[in-house]
Amino acid sequence: MIKHRPFNNKIVVRIIAMTMFIAFLTACDPYNDSDLCSNPIEVTGAPATGYIVIPKGGIDPSLIASEYAEKYGSQIKIYIVSSSFFAAEMGTDVLSHLQCDSRIAAIEYDSVVTIN
């Protein structure tokens, strides 16, 4: 005869808590593919092939640049990283994700400016 263990509510509660935690982490992913924002950051300046990406204060631009380079590979070419911004060429898919990244303060076209 097979003996059955009594039902353990603690296991069910732990499974539900873990499921909710995973759902929370997915929703908080700053570049989650599943849902782009409804209010993307506007790209300012004269249109050009490159972009200057300025993170919000206290956020390391090299961290964001390396995350996007790892995630998007050849779709993004980062050519400058400084203590306050990074500059890159990228496709519209990558740009649309950056525009919705909550860590980004501003995005500008990287264009040549002349003074006459």
N, C-alpha and C positions, 0 to 999 in steps of 0.2 A: 504494500500500500504506500502511496506517495503522500508525504506530509507536506502541507502547504504552509507557507509563512503567513502570518497575518498581514493585511494591507498596511503599508507604511506611508502615511501622509507626508512625511518629511522628504521623501524622494520626489514625490510629485511637486511639492513646493520648490525644491531645488531645480528641477527641470524647467518649470515655468519661469523661475527667476533667471536662469541661464539664457533661456530663449529671449526674454525681454531685454537682457543686457546686450546680447548679440544684435538685436534689432536696434537698440539705442546707438551702439557703435557704428552700425551701418548708416544710420540717419545722420550722424555727426561727422562723417567722412567729408573733409573739405573739398575733395574732388571726386565725389561719388558720381559714377556714370548714370545712375538710374534716374536722377531728377535734377535737371538744370534749374537754376533759379528763375524767378519771374522778373527780377529787377537787376540785370547784369550791370557791371561797372562800364561806363561809357569810355571808349578809347578816344583820347583827345590829341590834337595836333594835326599836322599835315600828313596825309596818307603816305606810308612808306612800307618797305618789306619787313622791317624789324620793329620791335616793340621794347619799350622801357617799362619794367614792372616794378612798382614801388610797394613794398609790404607795409602794413601798419606798424607803428612804433613798437620797438622791442622784439620784432620778429626778424630772424636772421634770413636775409635774401638767399644766401647760399644753400640753406636748408630747403627752401621752397624750390629753388632751381634744380637741386639734385633730385628731389622727389619727382618733379615733372620729367626730368631727363630719364630717370629710371622707369617711370611709368610709360612714357610716350616714345622713348628711343629716338629713332631717326625723324620723327615728326616735329621735333624741337631741336634747334641748334643754338645753344647758349654761347655767346661770344664775349660777354663782360659780366663779371660779378664783383660788386663793390660792397661796402659796409651798409649802404642805404638802398641799393637797387640791383637788379640784374637786367641785362639786355639780351634779347633772343629773337631769332626768326622762328616762326611756327605756323602751322596750318590753322584753319578756322576752327577745327575741332578742339585743338589744344587751347586756342584763344578763348573759346566759349567757356571752357572749364575754368580758366584763370579768371575770367570776368565774374564768375560765380563763387570763387574761392573766398571765404570769409576772412582770410588773412591778408588779402590784398587791399591796399588803400587807393591806388590809382594805376592806370595803364595809359601810356602815351606812345604815339608813333615815334620811332627813332629816326628822325629826319635831320637833314643838314639845315642849319640856320645861318644866314649871312646878314651882316650889318653893312649898309651902304654909307 
